[in-house]
């Protein structure tokens, strides 16, 4: 595998999911290329259960961040956004 800036984007997606899940998302990531799992996931299904549940507003924000993470975890590196595009999405 050739190391490019898209590898950093992938790592950023893994980091986002680790923070949300409270654990490494290995099994979840391994199922992404072969399914449309990201469309079926709910925040409550992957959210770290140790802290108190988030408010509905925070859940909406988490869902937006999860969508960004899934874009970063795209199987095809050319389909992943740039870090600049991610920063623009996060600024909104």
Backbone atoms as SQL, in Angstrom:
CREATE TABLE atoms (id INTEGER PRIMARY KEY, chain TEXT, resi INTEGER, resn TEXT, atom TEXT, x REAL, y REAL, z REAL);
INSERT INTO atoms VALUES
  (1, 'A', 1, 'UNK', 'N', 0.838, -1.172, 0.000),
  (2, 'A', 1, 'UNK', 'CA', 0.000, 0.000, 0.000),
  (3, 'A', 1, 'UNK', 'C', 0.884, 1.237, 0.000),
  (4, 'A', 2, 'UNK', 'N', 0.524, 2.192, -0.827),
  (5, 'A', 2, 'UNK', 'CA', 1.250, 3.449, -0.891),
  (6, 'A', 2, 'UNK', 'C', 0.693, 4.396, 0.178),
  (7, 'A', 3, 'UNK', 'N', 1.586, 5.018, 0.940),
  (8, 'A', 3, 'UNK', 'CA', 1.167, 5.932, 1.992),
  (9, 'A', 3, 'UNK', 'C', 0.909, 7.303, 1.375),
  (10, 'A', 4, 'UNK', 'N', -0.310, 7.807, 1.584),
  (11, 'A', 4, 'UNK', 'CA', -0.705, 9.118, 1.073),
  (12, 'A', 4, 'UNK', 'C', -1.458, 9.868, 2.156),
  (13, 'A', 5, 'UNK', 'N', -1.880, 11.092, 1.827),
  (14, 'A', 5, 'UNK', 'CA', -2.678, 11.864, 2.785),
  (15, 'A', 5, 'UNK', 'C', -4.024, 11.182, 3.055),
  (16, 'A', 6, 'UNK', 'N', -4.473, 10.317, 2.166),
  (17, 'A', 6, 'UNK', 'CA', -5.732, 9.592, 2.373),
  (18, 'A', 6, 'UNK', 'C', -5.600, 8.580, 3.514),
  (19, 'A', 7, 'UNK', 'N', -4.378, 8.134, 3.800),
  (20, 'A', 7, 'UNK', 'CA', -4.143, 7.262, 4.964),
  (21, 'A', 7, 'UNK', 'C', -4.401, 8.032, 6.253),
  (22, 'A', 8, 'UNK', 'N', -3.990, 9.302, 6.266),
  (23, 'A', 8, 'UNK', 'CA', -4.246, 10.152, 7.437),
  (24, 'A', 8, 'UNK', 'C', -5.743, 10.363, 7.630),
  (25, 'A', 9, 'UNK', 'N', -6.454, 10.530, 6.537),
  (26, 'A', 9, 'UNK', 'CA', -7.904, 10.708, 6.597),
  (27, 'A', 9, 'UNK', 'C', -8.548, 9.452, 7.176),
  (28, 'A', 10, 'UNK', 'N', -8.095, 8.287, 6.727),
  (29, 'A', 10, 'UNK', 'CA', -8.611, 7.021, 7.256),
  (30, 'A', 10, 'UNK', 'C', -8.351, 6.937, 8.762),
  (31, 'A', 11, 'UNK', 'N', -7.143, 7.276, 9.180),
  (32, 'A', 11, 'UNK', 'CA', -6.794, 7.239, 10.602),
  (33, 'A', 11, 'UNK', 'C', -7.658, 8.202, 11.404),
  (34, 'A', 12, 'UNK', 'N', -7.966, 9.343, 10.825),
  (35, 'A', 12, 'UNK', 'CA', -8.841, 10.305, 11.496),
  (36, 'A', 12, 'UNK', 'C', -10.228, 9.702, 11.692),
  (37, 'A', 13, 'UNK', 'N', -10.732, 8.990, 10.695),
  (38, 'A', 13, 'UNK', 'CA', -12.028, 8.315, 10.825),
  (39, 'A', 13, 'UNK', 'C', -12.013, 7.271, 11.932),
  (40, 'A', 14, 'UNK', 'N', -10.925, 6.516, 12.017),
  (41, 'A', 14, 'UNK', 'CA', -10.791, 5.526, 13.093),
  (42, 'A', 14, 'UNK', 'C', -10.784, 6.228, 14.449),
  (43, 'A', 15, 'UNK', 'N', -10.054, 7.325, 14.549),
  (44, 'A', 15, 'UNK', 'CA', -9.987, 8.080, 15.808),
  (45, 'A', 15, 'UNK', 'C', -11.362, 8.592, 16.216),
  (46, 'A', 16, 'UNK', 'N', -12.119, 9.131, 15.265),
  (47, 'A', 16, 'UNK', 'CA', -13.469, 9.609, 15.573),
  (48, 'A', 16, 'UNK', 'C', -14.302, 8.468, 16.153),
  (49, 'A', 17, 'UNK', 'N', -14.277, 7.315, 15.491),
  (50, 'A', 17, 'UNK', 'CA', -15.089, 6.189, 15.957),
  (51, 'A', 17, 'UNK', 'C', -14.601, 5.660, 17.302),
  (52, 'A', 18, 'UNK', 'N', -13.295, 5.676, 17.547),
  (53, 'A', 18, 'UNK', 'CA', -12.780, 5.253, 18.858),
  (54, 'A', 18, 'UNK', 'C', -13.317, 6.150, 19.963),
  (55, 'A', 19, 'UNK', 'N', -13.345, 7.448, 19.709),
  (56, 'A', 19, 'UNK', 'CA', -13.838, 8.393, 20.713),
  (57, 'A', 19, 'UNK', 'C', -15.324, 8.166, 20.967),
  (58, 'A', 20, 'UNK', 'N', -16.096, 8.006, 19.908),
  (59, 'A', 20, 'UNK', 'CA', -17.541, 7.815, 20.059),
  (60, 'A', 20, 'UNK', 'C', -17.854, 6.481, 20.722),
  (61, 'A', 21, 'UNK', 'N', -17.131, 5.434, 20.326),
  (62, 'A', 21, 'UNK', 'CA', -17.419, 4.091, 20.830),
  (63, 'A', 21, 'UNK', 'C', -16.755, 3.788, 22.164),
  (64, 'A', 22, 'UNK', 'N', -15.675, 4.478, 22.474),
  (65, 'A', 22, 'UNK', 'CA', -14.949, 4.177, 23.699),
  (66, 'A', 22, 'UNK', 'C', -14.078, 2.941, 23.569),
  (67, 'A', 23, 'UNK', 'N', -13.886, 2.478, 22.341),
  (68, 'A', 23, 'UNK', 'CA', -13.059, 1.298, 22.068),
  (69, 'A', 23, 'UNK', 'C', -12.686, 1.329, 20.588),
  (70, 'A', 24, 'UNK', 'N', -11.698, 0.534, 20.218),
  (71, 'A', 24, 'UNK', 'CA', -11.305, 0.468, 18.810),
  (72, 'A', 24, 'UNK', 'C', -12.458, -0.125, 17.994),
  (73, 'A', 25, 'UNK', 'N', -12.794, 0.493, 16.885),
  (74, 'A', 25, 'UNK', 'CA', -13.936, 0.030, 16.085),
  (75, 'A', 25, 'UNK', 'C', -13.602, -1.058, 15.068),
  (76, 'A', 26, 'UNK', 'N', -12.640, -1.898, 15.366),
  (77, 'A', 26, 'UNK', 'CA', -12.152, -2.886, 14.412),
  (78, 'A', 26, 'UNK', 'C', -13.223, -3.703, 13.731),
  (79, 'A', 27, 'UNK', 'N', -14.120, -4.335, 14.486),
  (80, 'A', 27, 'UNK', 'CA', -15.157, -5.171, 13.879),
  (81, 'A', 27, 'UNK', 'C', -16.107, -4.340, 13.028),
  (82, 'A', 28, 'UNK', 'N', -16.432, -3.167, 13.505),
  (83, 'A', 28, 'UNK', 'CA', -17.323, -2.287, 12.758),
  (84, 'A', 28, 'UNK', 'C', -16.687, -1.880, 11.439),
  (85, 'A', 29, 'UNK', 'N', -15.416, -1.496, 11.476),
  (86, 'A', 29, 'UNK', 'CA', -14.716, -1.066, 10.265),
  (87, 'A', 29, 'UNK', 'C', -14.619, -2.204, 9.267),
  (88, 'A', 30, 'UNK', 'N', -14.381, -3.408, 9.757),
  (89, 'A', 30, 'UNK', 'CA', -14.219, -4.533, 8.834),
  (90, 'A', 30, 'UNK', 'C', -15.515, -4.866, 8.104),
  (91, 'A', 31, 'UNK', 'N', -16.669, -4.466, 8.607),
  (92, 'A', 31, 'UNK', 'CA', -17.937, -4.743, 7.940),
  (93, 'A', 31, 'UNK', 'C', -18.341, -3.634, 6.978),
  (94, 'A', 32, 'UNK', 'N', -17.722, -2.469, 7.066),
  (95, 'A', 32, 'UNK', 'CA', -18.136, -1.334, 6.232),
  (96, 'A', 32, 'UNK', 'C', -17.998, -1.567, 4.734),
  (97, 'A', 33, 'UNK', 'N', -16.887, -2.073, 4.240),
  (98, 'A', 33, 'UNK', 'CA', -16.769, -2.197, 2.778),
  (99, 'A', 33, 'UNK', 'C', -17.795, -3.131, 2.156),
  (100, 'A', 34, 'UNK', 'N', -18.277, -4.099, 2.925),
  (101, 'A', 34, 'UNK', 'CA', -19.158, -5.103, 2.342),
  (102, 'A', 34, 'UNK', 'C', -20.639, -4.840, 2.603),
  (103, 'A', 35, 'UNK', 'N', -20.962, -3.713, 3.238),
  (104, 'A', 35, 'UNK', 'CA', -22.372, -3.469, 3.535),
  (105, 'A', 35, 'UNK', 'C', -22.668, -1.987, 3.586),
  (106, 'A', 36, 'UNK', 'N', -23.937, -1.684, 3.692),
  (107, 'A', 36, 'UNK', 'CA', -24.348, -0.291, 3.875),
  (108, 'A', 36, 'UNK', 'C', -24.670, -0.079, 5.348),
  (109, 'A', 37, 'UNK', 'N', -23.866, -0.664, 6.206),
  (110, 'A', 37, 'UNK', 'CA', -24.087, -0.633, 7.646),
  (111, 'A', 37, 'UNK', 'C', -24.191, 0.777, 8.182),
  (112, 'A', 38, 'UNK', 'N', -23.373, 1.709, 7.659),
  (113, 'A', 38, 'UNK', 'CA', -23.375, 3.063, 8.194),
  (114, 'A', 38, 'UNK', 'C', -24.736, 3.730, 8.073),
  (115, 'A', 39, 'UNK', 'N', -25.549, 3.324, 7.102),
  (116, 'A', 39, 'UNK', 'CA', -26.879, 3.899, 6.935),
  (117, 'A', 39, 'UNK', 'C', -27.848, 3.335, 7.967),
  (118, 'A', 40, 'UNK', 'N', -27.534, 2.184, 8.505),
  (119, 'A', 40, 'UNK', 'CA', -28.428, 1.513, 9.438),
  (120, 'A', 40, 'UNK', 'C', -28.073, 1.770, 10.898),
  (121, 'A', 41, 'UNK', 'N', -26.870, 2.246, 11.155),
  (122, 'A', 41, 'UNK', 'CA', -26.429, 2.452, 12.527),
  (123, 'A', 41, 'UNK', 'C', -27.115, 3.645, 13.176),
  (124, 'A', 42, 'UNK', 'N', -27.430, 3.491, 14.415),
  (125, 'A', 42, 'UNK', 'CA', -27.929, 4.593, 15.212),
  (126, 'A', 42, 'UNK', 'C', -26.853, 4.941, 16.223),
  (127, 'A', 43, 'UNK', 'N', -26.867, 6.184, 16.673),
  (128, 'A', 43, 'UNK', 'CA', -25.864, 6.621, 17.644),
  (129, 'A', 43, 'UNK', 'C', -25.879, 5.694, 18.853),
  (130, 'A', 44, 'UNK', 'N', -27.061, 5.340, 19.339),
  (131, 'A', 44, 'UNK', 'CA', -27.153, 4.501, 20.541),
  (132, 'A', 44, 'UNK', 'C', -26.541, 3.121, 20.342),
  (133, 'A', 45, 'UNK', 'N', -26.447, 2.668, 19.092),
  (134, 'A', 45, 'UNK', 'CA', -25.891, 1.342, 18.813),
  (135, 'A', 45, 'UNK', 'C', -24.372, 1.288, 18.956),
  (136, 'A', 46, 'UNK', 'N', -23.710, 2.416, 18.755),
  (137, 'A', 46, 'UNK', 'CA', -22.253, 2.419, 18.796),
  (138, 'A', 46, 'UNK', 'C', -21.684, 3.300, 19.904),
  (139, 'A', 47, 'UNK', 'N', -22.513, 4.073, 20.535),
  (140, 'A', 47, 'UNK', 'CA', -22.057, 5.029, 21.542),
  (141, 'A', 47, 'UNK', 'C', -21.509, 4.337, 22.785),
  (142, 'A', 48, 'UNK', 'N', -20.406, 4.864, 23.289),
  (143, 'A', 48, 'UNK', 'CA', -19.826, 4.387, 24.545),
  (144, 'A', 48, 'UNK', 'C', -20.894, 4.510, 25.633),
  (145, 'A', 49, 'UNK', 'N', -21.185, 3.416, 26.304),
  (146, 'A', 49, 'UNK', 'CA', -22.264, 3.390, 27.292),
  (147, 'A', 49, 'UNK', 'C', -21.837, 3.848, 28.685),
  (148, 'A', 50, 'UNK', 'N', -20.543, 4.115, 28.885),
  (149, 'A', 50, 'UNK', 'CA', -20.067, 4.485, 30.221),
  (150, 'A', 50, 'UNK', 'C', -20.540, 5.864, 30.668),
  (151, 'A', 51, 'UNK', 'N', -20.458, 6.915, 29.848),
  (152, 'A', 51, 'UNK', 'CA', -20.985, 8.212, 30.287),
  (153, 'A', 51, 'UNK', 'C', -22.515, 8.235, 30.185),
  (154, 'A', 52, 'UNK', 'N', -23.121, 9.260, 30.737),
  (155, 'A', 52, 'UNK', 'CA', -24.565, 9.429, 30.630),
  (156, 'A', 52, 'UNK', 'C', -24.953, 9.609, 29.168),
  (157, 'A', 53, 'UNK', 'N', -26.162, 9.177, 28.805),
  (158, 'A', 53, 'UNK', 'CA', -26.592, 9.341, 27.416),
  (159, 'A', 53, 'UNK', 'C', -26.648, 10.823, 27.039),
  (160, 'A', 54, 'UNK', 'N', -26.318, 11.140, 25.793),
  (161, 'A', 54, 'UNK', 'CA', -26.337, 12.541, 25.367),
  (162, 'A', 54, 'UNK', 'C', -27.758, 13.041, 25.134),
  (163, 'A', 55, 'UNK', 'N', -27.909, 14.348, 25.172),
  (164, 'A', 55, 'UNK', 'CA', -29.197, 14.974, 24.872),
  (165, 'A', 55, 'UNK', 'C', -29.498, 14.791, 23.386),
  (166, 'A', 56, 'UNK', 'N', -30.742, 14.991, 22.982),
  (167, 'A', 56, 'UNK', 'CA', -31.075, 14.851, 21.554),
  (168, 'A', 56, 'UNK', 'C', -30.247, 15.768, 20.650),
  (169, 'A', 57, 'UNK', 'N', -29.954, 16.988, 21.096),
  (170, 'A', 57, 'UNK', 'CA', -29.134, 17.893, 20.286),
  (171, 'A', 57, 'UNK', 'C', -27.729, 17.334, 20.091),
  (172, 'A', 58, 'UNK', 'N', -27.165, 16.813, 21.162),
  (173, 'A', 58, 'UNK', 'CA', -25.817, 16.237, 21.083),
  (174, 'A', 58, 'UNK', 'C', -25.848, 14.979, 20.226),
  (175, 'A', 59, 'UNK', 'N', -26.930, 14.201, 20.302),
  (176, 'A', 59, 'UNK', 'CA', -27.055, 13.013, 19.451),
  (177, 'A', 59, 'UNK', 'C', -27.034, 13.398, 17.975),
  (178, 'A', 60, 'UNK', 'N', -27.705, 14.496, 17.625),
  (179, 'A', 60, 'UNK', 'CA', -27.692, 14.967, 16.239),
  (180, 'A', 60, 'UNK', 'C', -26.279, 15.337, 15.804),
  (181, 'A', 61, 'UNK', 'N', -25.543, 15.996, 16.688),
  (182, 'A', 61, 'UNK', 'CA', -24.163, 16.363, 16.370),
  (183, 'A', 61, 'UNK', 'C', -23.292, 15.117, 16.231),
  (184, 'A', 62, 'UNK', 'N', -23.497, 14.147, 17.112),
  (185, 'A', 62, 'UNK', 'CA', -22.742, 12.896, 17.016),
  (186, 'A', 62, 'UNK', 'C', -23.027, 12.184, 15.697),
  (187, 'A', 63, 'UNK', 'N', -24.273, 12.220, 15.260),
  (188, 'A', 63, 'UNK', 'CA', -24.626, 11.579, 13.993),
  (189, 'A', 63, 'UNK', 'C', -23.898, 12.260, 12.838),
  (190, 'A', 64, 'UNK', 'N', -23.793, 13.580, 12.885),
  (191, 'A', 64, 'UNK', 'CA', -23.058, 14.306, 11.847),
  (192, 'A', 64, 'UNK', 'C', -21.581, 13.928, 11.842),
  (193, 'A', 65, 'UNK', 'N', -21.006, 13.804, 13.028),
  (194, 'A', 65, 'UNK', 'CA', -19.593, 13.439, 13.136),
  (195, 'A', 65, 'UNK', 'C', -19.379, 11.994, 12.681),
  (196, 'A', 66, 'UNK', 'N', -20.336, 11.112, 12.988),
  (197, 'A', 66, 'UNK', 'CA', -20.233, 9.728, 12.527),
  (198, 'A', 66, 'UNK', 'C', -20.278, 9.655, 11.004),
  (199, 'A', 67, 'UNK', 'N', -21.096, 10.479, 10.377),
  (200, 'A', 67, 'UNK', 'CA', -21.157, 10.486, 8.915),
  (201, 'A', 67, 'UNK', 'C', -19.799, 10.893, 8.329),
  (202, 'A', 68, 'UNK', 'N', -19.169, 11.867, 8.967),
  (203, 'A', 68, 'UNK', 'CA', -17.834, 12.285, 8.532),
  (204, 'A', 68, 'UNK', 'C', -16.851, 11.123, 8.693),
  (205, 'A', 69, 'UNK', 'N', -16.949, 10.430, 9.835),
  (206, 'A', 69, 'UNK', 'CA', -16.057, 9.288, 10.073),
  (207, 'A', 69, 'UNK', 'C', -16.238, 8.232, 8.993),
  (208, 'A', 70, 'UNK', 'N', -17.475, 7.931, 8.622),
  (209, 'A', 70, 'UNK', 'CA', -17.718, 6.916, 7.596),
  (210, 'A', 70, 'UNK', 'C', -17.182, 7.356, 6.235),
  (211, 'A', 71, 'UNK', 'N', -17.241, 8.666, 5.954),
  (212, 'A', 71, 'UNK', 'CA', -16.638, 9.149, 4.704),
  (213, 'A', 71, 'UNK', 'C', -15.129, 8.913, 4.739),
  (214, 'A', 72, 'UNK', 'N', -14.525, 9.130, 5.904),
  (215, 'A', 72, 'UNK', 'CA', -13.079, 8.931, 6.054),
  (216, 'A', 72, 'UNK', 'C', -12.688, 7.464, 5.946),
  (217, 'A', 73, 'UNK', 'N', -13.607, 6.579, 6.285),
  (218, 'A', 73, 'UNK', 'CA', -13.329, 5.147, 6.292),
  (219, 'A', 73, 'UNK', 'C', -13.703, 4.458, 4.984),
  (220, 'A', 74, 'UNK', 'N', -14.006, 5.240, 3.957),
  (221, 'A', 74, 'UNK', 'CA', -14.374, 4.648, 2.660),
  (222, 'A', 74, 'UNK', 'C', -13.299, 3.661, 2.211),
  (223, 'A', 75, 'UNK', 'N', -13.740, 2.551, 1.672),
  (224, 'A', 75, 'UNK', 'CA', -12.816, 1.493, 1.236),
  (225, 'A', 75, 'UNK', 'C', -11.851, 1.993, 0.154),
  (226, 'A', 76, 'UNK', 'N', -12.372, 2.760, -0.779),
  (227, 'A', 76, 'UNK', 'CA', -11.541, 3.306, -1.853),
  (228, 'A', 76, 'UNK', 'C', -10.918, 4.622, -1.377),
  (229, 'A', 77, 'UNK', 'N', -9.602, 4.707, -1.278),
  (230, 'A', 77, 'UNK', 'CA', -8.955, 5.938, -0.801),
  (231, 'A', 77, 'UNK', 'C', -9.326, 7.175, -1.607),
  (232, 'A', 78, 'UNK', 'N', -9.594, 7.011, -2.896),
  (233, 'A', 78, 'UNK', 'CA', -9.948, 8.156, -3.730),
  (234, 'A', 78, 'UNK', 'C', -11.329, 8.704, -3.389),
  (235, 'A', 79, 'UNK', 'N', -12.142, 7.903, -2.710),
  (236, 'A', 79, 'UNK', 'CA', -13.480, 8.339, -2.306),
  (237, 'A', 79, 'UNK', 'C', -13.463, 9.113, -0.986),
  (238, 'A', 80, 'UNK', 'N', -12.364, 9.051, -0.273),
  (239, 'A', 80, 'UNK', 'CA', -12.270, 9.739, 1.016),
  (240, 'A', 80, 'UNK', 'C', -12.104, 11.245, 0.811),
  (241, 'A', 81, 'UNK', 'N', -12.684, 12.045, 1.711),
  (242, 'A', 81, 'UNK', 'CA', -12.509, 13.493, 1.587),
  (243, 'A', 81, 'UNK', 'C', -11.087, 13.903, 1.967),
  (244, 'A', 82, 'UNK', 'N', -10.749, 15.131, 1.646),
  (245, 'A', 82, 'UNK', 'CA', -9.467, 15.676, 2.093),
  (246, 'A', 82, 'UNK', 'C', -9.637, 16.179, 3.525),
  (247, 'A', 83, 'UNK', 'N', -8.531, 16.378, 4.206),
  (248, 'A', 83, 'UNK', 'CA', -8.620, 16.933, 5.568),
  (249, 'A', 83, 'UNK', 'C', -9.186, 18.353, 5.521),
  (250, 'A', 84, 'UNK', 'N', -8.924, 19.079, 4.443),
  (251, 'A', 84, 'UNK', 'CA', -9.503, 20.418, 4.309),
  (252, 'A', 84, 'UNK', 'C', -11.038, 20.316, 4.247),
  (253, 'A', 85, 'UNK', 'N', -11.553, 19.382, 3.444),
  (254, 'A', 85, 'UNK', 'CA', -13.000, 19.197, 3.340),
  (255, 'A', 85, 'UNK', 'C', -13.594, 18.803, 4.690),
  (256, 'A', 86, 'UNK', 'N', -12.882, 17.955, 5.428),
  (257, 'A', 86, 'UNK', 'CA', -13.347, 17.553, 6.761),
  (258, 'A', 86, 'UNK', 'C', -13.402, 18.747, 7.691),
  (259, 'A', 87, 'UNK', 'N', -12.383, 19.601, 7.631),
  (260, 'A', 87, 'UNK', 'CA', -12.369, 20.779, 8.508),
  (261, 'A', 87, 'UNK', 'C', -13.517, 21.727, 8.183),
  (262, 'A', 88, 'UNK', 'N', -13.865, 21.825, 6.911),
  (263, 'A', 88, 'UNK', 'CA', -15.006, 22.666, 6.510),
  (264, 'A', 88, 'UNK', 'C', -16.306, 22.052, 7.055),
  (265, 'A', 89, 'UNK', 'N', -16.463, 20.746, 6.936),
  (266, 'A', 89, 'UNK', 'CA', -17.661, 20.081, 7.459),
  (267, 'A', 89, 'UNK', 'C', -17.771, 20.238, 8.974),
  (268, 'A', 90, 'UNK', 'N', -16.664, 20.122, 9.666),
  (269, 'A', 90, 'UNK', 'CA', -16.689, 20.235, 11.129),
  (270, 'A', 90, 'UNK', 'C', -16.940, 21.664, 11.583),
  (271, 'A', 91, 'UNK', 'N', -16.588, 22.638, 10.754),
  (272, 'A', 91, 'UNK', 'CA', -16.793, 24.038, 11.115),
  (273, 'A', 91, 'UNK', 'C', -18.263, 24.452, 11.010),
  (274, 'A', 92, 'UNK', 'N', -19.053, 23.674, 10.263),
  (275, 'A', 92, 'UNK', 'CA', -20.483, 24.009, 10.097),
  (276, 'A', 92, 'UNK', 'C', -21.311, 23.576, 11.255);
